[in-house]
C-alpha cells in the first residue's frame, strides 16, 4: 500500500510556486534597498573624510526653484 502523504499535490505545488515568486521579488527589493543605503553611506563618509582632510566645508546645496503652476486658459 502506498503512503498517501507522499503523493504529488498539484495545489500545494502551485501554492509553493507562487510563494517562491513573491519571496524572490521581496528579496530583490530588500537587496536593492540595502545597496542604495550602502552607497549613500559611502558617499557621505567620503565627503566627510575629504572635508576633514582639506579643512574646507563643502558648498551648501542651492535651493530648488519653486515651480510655477500652469493656469488653464
C-alpha positions in Angstrom: 0.0 0.0 0.0 1.4 3.4 -0.9 1.7 6.2 1.5 -0.9 9.0 0.7 1.4 11.6 2.2 4.0 11.1 -0.5 1.6 11.6 -3.4 2.1 14.7 -5.6 -0.3 17.5 -4.7 -0.9 20.0 -7.6 -2.5 22.6 -5.4 0.5 22.6 -3.0 2.8 22.8 -5.9 1.0 25.9 -7.3 1.0 27.5 -3.9 4.7 26.9 -3.3 5.5 28.2 -6.8 3.5 31.4 -6.1 5.1 31.8 -2.7 8.6 31.4 -4.2 7.9 34.0 -6.8 6.7 36.5 -4.2 9.7 35.7 -1.9 12.1 36.3 -4.7 10.6 39.7 -5.5 10.7 40.7 -1.9 14.3 39.6 -1.6 15.2 41.6 -4.7 13.6 44.7 -3.3 15.4 44.3 0.1 18.8 43.8 -1.6 18.3 46.8 -3.8 17.4 49.0 -0.7 20.5 47.7 1.1 22.7 48.6 -1.9 21.2 52.1 -2.0 21.8 52.7 1.7 25.3 51.4 1.4 26.1 53.7 -1.5 24.6 56.7 0.4 26.6 55.9 3.5 29.8 55.5 1.4 29.2 58.8 -0.3 28.5 60.6 3.0 31.6 59.1 4.6 33.9 60.0 1.7 32.6 63.6 1.7 33.1 63.9 5.5 36.6 62.5 5.2 37.5 64.8 2.4 36.2 67.8 4.4 38.2 66.7 7.4 41.4 66.3 5.4 41.1 69.6 3.4 39.6 71.6 6.2 37.2 73.2 3.8 33.5 72.7 4.2 31.6 71.8 1.1 29.3 74.3 -0.6 25.8 74.4 0.6 23.3 73.0 -1.8 21.3 75.5 -3.7 17.6 75.5 -3.0 15.4 74.2 -5.8 13.5 76.8 -7.6 9.7 76.8 -7.0 7.8 75.6 -10.0 5.2 77.8 -11.4 1.7 76.4 -11.8 0.3 76.3 -15.3 -3.0 78.1 -15.5 -5.8 76.8 -17.7 -6.9 79.3 -20.3 
